[in-house]
Amino acid sequence: MGLMSIFQNTTGATARDCVLDIKADRIIFVVSQGEMGLAIGKAGANIKNVQQIVGKEIELVEWSDDAKQLIINALNPKMVSDVRVVDRPNGSKTATVVVDQRKKGAILGKAGRNAEKARLLAKRYFNVENIQIVTSQQ
């Protein structure tokens, strides 16, 4: 709660959630829809201030009530062609993200950081156990 308070007081944006990613040594804030610009600030000033205060890398994801859209937001809306979420018999879900072959490395991120961020959030909110990133066939 303290981190969310710092974030909201510094940026003026509403944080719906805060996820501590110990493995990647970062904090992921889930920002209310339409408030990404406010959270980032002019030339990234707001997010830089939060990073200085908390002493950790900060990443932002815009909230969505839709699992597909949240996954797209967590990765990069400009680089994702399609997302398919499938219900499995055990009640969990799996997602397949389709990207251009030339963009796959950027979507995955260094050591899979971006893919892990999407997986953490999708599992937390929508019970999506696995996210597979595939390239589109052209």
C-alpha positions as CSV (number, residue, x, y, z in Angstrom):
1,M,0.0,0.0,0.0
2,G,2.9,2.3,0.7
3,L,4.3,2.0,-2.8
4,M,0.9,2.6,-4.3
5,S,0.5,5.8,-2.2
6,I,4.0,7.0,-3.3
7,F,3.1,6.3,-6.9
8,Q,-0.3,8.1,-6.8
9,N,1.0,11.1,-4.9
10,T,4.0,11.5,-7.2
11,T,2.2,10.9,-10.5
12,G,-1.4,11.9,-9.9
13,A,-2.5,8.7,-11.6
14,T,-4.5,5.9,-10.0
15,A,-2.6,2.7,-9.4
16,R,-5.0,-0.3,-9.3
17,D,-2.3,-2.7,-8.2
18,C,1.4,-3.0,-7.5
19,V,3.3,-6.2,-8.2
20,L,6.8,-6.7,-6.7
21,D,8.8,-8.8,-9.2
22,I,11.7,-10.0,-7.1
23,K,13.3,-12.1,-9.9
24,A,13.6,-9.1,-12.2
25,D,14.2,-6.6,-9.4
26,R,11.3,-4.3,-10.5
27,I,8.0,-3.0,-9.4
28,I,5.1,-3.2,-11.9
29,F,2.2,-0.7,-11.4
30,V,-1.1,-1.4,-13.0
31,V,-2.5,2.0,-13.9
32,S,-6.2,2.7,-14.4
33,Q,-7.4,2.9,-18.0
34,G,-6.6,6.2,-19.7
35,E,-4.1,7.3,-17.1
36,M,-0.8,6.1,-18.7
37,G,0.2,9.6,-19.9
38,L,-0.4,11.1,-16.5
39,A,1.6,8.3,-14.8
40,I,4.5,8.7,-17.2
41,G,4.5,12.5,-17.1
42,K,6.1,15.0,-19.5
43,A,9.3,13.4,-20.9
44,G,8.9,10.6,-18.3
45,A,9.4,12.9,-15.4
46,N,6.8,11.3,-13.1
47,I,8.0,7.8,-13.6
48,K,11.6,8.9,-13.1
49,N,10.7,10.5,-9.8
50,V,9.0,7.4,-8.5
51,Q,12.0,5.3,-9.5
52,Q,14.3,7.6,-7.6
53,I,12.1,7.5,-4.5
54,V,11.7,3.7,-4.4
55,G,15.1,2.9,-5.7
56,K,13.9,0.2,-8.1
57,E,13.0,0.0,-11.8
58,I,9.4,0.8,-12.4
59,E,7.2,-0.6,-15.2
60,L,3.7,0.4,-16.0
61,V,0.8,-1.5,-17.5
62,E,-2.6,-0.1,-18.3
63,W,-5.5,-2.0,-16.8
64,S,-8.1,-3.8,-18.8
65,D,-11.1,-5.9,-17.8
66,D,-10.3,-8.1,-20.8
67,A,-7.6,-10.8,-20.5
68,K,-6.5,-10.3,-24.1
69,Q,-6.2,-6.6,-23.8
70,L,-4.3,-6.8,-20.5
71,I,-1.8,-9.1,-22.2
72,I,-1.5,-6.8,-25.1
73,N,-1.0,-3.8,-22.8
74,A,1.7,-5.7,-20.8
75,L,3.7,-6.5,-23.9
76,N,3.4,-3.7,-26.5
77,P,0.1,-2.9,-28.3
78,K,2.0,-1.8,-31.4
79,M,3.8,-5.1,-31.8
80,V,1.1,-7.7,-31.1
81,S,-0.9,-8.9,-34.0
82,D,-3.4,-11.1,-32.1
83,V,-4.0,-12.8,-28.7
84,R,-6.1,-15.9,-28.3
85,V,-7.1,-17.0,-24.8
86,V,-8.3,-20.6,-24.5
87,D,-10.1,-22.2,-21.5
88,R,-8.6,-25.5,-20.4
89,P,-10.6,-28.4,-18.9
90,N,-9.0,-27.9,-15.5
91,G,-10.4,-24.3,-15.3
92,S,-7.2,-22.5,-16.1
93,K,-6.5,-20.7,-19.3
94,T,-3.7,-20.5,-21.8
95,A,-2.9,-17.6,-24.1
96,T,-1.2,-17.5,-27.5
97,V,0.3,-14.2,-28.6
98,V,1.0,-13.7,-32.3
99,V,3.7,-11.3,-33.3
100,D,5.7,-10.4,-36.4
101,Q,8.9,-12.6,-36.5
102,R,11.1,-9.4,-36.6
103,K,9.5,-8.2,-33.4
104,K,9.6,-11.4,-31.3
105,G,12.8,-10.4,-29.5
106,A,11.4,-7.0,-28.5
107,I,8.2,-8.6,-27.3
108,L,10.1,-11.2,-25.2
109,G,12.4,-8.6,-23.8
110,K,15.9,-9.2,-22.3
111,A,15.9,-12.6,-20.6
112,G,12.1,-12.8,-21.2
113,R,11.3,-9.9,-18.9
114,N,8.3,-8.6,-20.9
115,A,6.8,-12.0,-21.4
116,E,7.2,-12.7,-17.6
117,K,5.4,-9.4,-16.8
118,A,2.5,-10.4,-19.1
119,R,2.3,-13.9,-17.5
120,L,2.4,-12.5,-13.9
121,L,-0.5,-10.1,-14.6
122,A,-2.6,-12.5,-16.7
123,K,-2.3,-15.2,-14.0
124,R,-3.0,-12.8,-11.2
125,Y,-6.2,-11.4,-12.7
126,F,-7.5,-14.0,-15.2
127,N,-6.1,-17.4,-14.2
128,V,-4.0,-17.6,-17.4
129,E,-1.4,-20.2,-16.5
130,N,0.8,-20.0,-19.7
131,I,1.5,-17.5,-22.4
132,Q,3.0,-18.7,-25.6
133,I,4.5,-16.2,-28.0
134,V,4.5,-17.3,-31.6
135,T,5.3,-15.6,-34.9
136,S,2.8,-15.0,-37.7
137,Q,3.2,-17.0,-40.8
138,Q,3.6,-14.8,-43.8
